[in-house]
């Protein structure tokens, strides 16, 4: 039973080590997508004003 307990802790630790570095990348990617979307909206607004 003890081996199983340690194995679960080990798997949890490894999973966290893999996931934690990915979180900032995911957040920055989402922010970039929002920024690109906002810029596209501004571009469309400007094009409408120019016409």
Secondary structure, DSSP 4 states (H G I P E B T S, - for coil): -HHHHHHHHHHHHHHHHHHHHHHHHHHHHHHHHHHHHHHHHHHHHHHHHH-
